[in-house]
């Protein structure tokens, strides 16, 4: 898991070619007018899409947000309007899966509690790798955020 200011993202472009595509998109477009929806911004060498989701989710109390984890994608999450809290826990430490892994949606949920709570402000981003379970959208009210899905291959 990485938490950083958007101004420091160039440090992470070397993680993978597809991460460089995603971070370059952030550098060029995160200040664009917000439009909810999904946009494909590139592909990995194996053909998996790198895509951006712009959402306006409701924030929920911490106890109502479940940890989630992905196997095929890295999540880059950026609040655009409003502060967002996000829970984190090491996937290796989780014991309470809620159902089976959904390979079509690349997600599994857990009933375990987050071990760490992050406060992420506009101008910052959190990067969650497959070994990072995360619980986004913690707080009150609604907000705007950008999620970039980066394939791990």
QUIJO-V474716 format. One record per residue. N is the residue number from 1. SS is DSSP state (helix for helix, strand for strand, loop for the rest). OMEGA is omega in whole degrees, -180 to 180 (none if undefined). Layout:
BEGIN
N_SS_OMEGA + N_SS_OMEGA
END
This chain:
BEGIN
1_loop_177 + 2_strand_171 + 3_strand_-178 + 4_strand_173 + 5_strand_178 + 6_helix_-179 + 7_helix_-179 + 8_helix_-171 + 9_helix_-179 + 10_helix_178 + 11_helix_-172 + 12_helix_-180 + 13_helix_-179 + 14_helix_-180 + 15_helix_177 + 16_loop_177 + 17_helix_-180 + 18_helix_174 + 19_helix_178 + 20_helix_177 + 21_helix_-179 + 22_helix_-178 + 23_helix_175 + 24_helix_177 + 25_helix_179 + 26_helix_-179 + 27_helix_-175 + 28_helix_-169 + 29_helix_-174 + 30_loop_177 + 31_loop_178 + 32_loop_174 + 33_loop_-176 + 34_loop_176 + 35_loop_179 + 36_loop_178 + 37_strand_-178 + 38_strand_-179 + 39_strand_175 + 40_strand_-178 + 41_strand_179 + 42_strand_180 + 43_strand_171 + 44_loop_179 + 45_loop_179 + 46_loop_175 + 47_loop_178 + 48_loop_-175 + 49_strand_167 + 50_strand_-176 + 51_strand_-178 + 52_strand_174 + 53_strand_174 + 54_strand_-173 + 55_strand_174 + 56_loop_-176 + 57_loop_171 + 58_strand_173 + 59_loop_-176 + 60_strand_174 + 61_loop_-176 + 62_helix_-176 + 63_helix_180 + 64_helix_-178 + 65_loop_-180 + 66_loop_170 + 67_strand_176 + 68_strand_177 + 69_strand_-179 + 70_loop_178 + 71_loop_-173 + 72_loop_-174 + 73_strand_169 + 74_strand_176 + 75_strand_167 + 76_strand_-176 + 77_strand_-178 + 78_strand_171 + 79_strand_-180 + 80_strand_179 + 81_strand_180 + 82_loop_178 + 83_loop_180 + 84_strand_171 + 85_strand_179 + 86_strand_175 + 87_strand_178 + 88_strand_171 + 89_strand_176 + 90_strand_180 + 91_helix_-178 + 92_helix_-177 + 93_helix_-175 + 94_loop_-175 + 95_loop_-170 + 96_loop_177 + 97_strand_176 + 98_strand_-178 + 99_strand_-179 + 100_strand_174 + 101_strand_178 + 102_strand_-176 + 103_loop_178 + 104_loop_180 + 105_loop_-179 + 106_loop_-178 + 107_strand_168 + 108_strand_179 + 109_strand_-179 + 110_strand_177 + 111_loop_177 + 112_loop_177 + 113_loop_173 + 114_loop_179 + 115_loop_-179 + 116_strand_177 + 117_strand_180 + 118_strand_171 + 119_strand_-175 + 120_strand_-176 + 121_loop_169 + 122_loop_-175 + 123_loop_177 + 124_strand_175 + 125_strand_175 + 126_strand_178 + 127_strand_-180 + 128_strand_179 + 129_loop_-179 + 130_loop_178 + 131_loop_-179 + 132_strand_170 + 133_strand_-177 + 134_strand_-180 + 135_strand_-178 + 136_strand_171 + 137_strand_177 + 138_strand_178 + 139_loop_179 + 140_loop_178 + 141_loop_177 + 142_strand_176 + 143_loop_176 + 144_strand_180 + 145_strand_174 + 146_strand_175 + 147_strand_175 + 148_strand_180 + 149_strand_-176 + 150_strand_179 + 151_strand_-178 + 152_loop_-179 + 153_loop_none
END
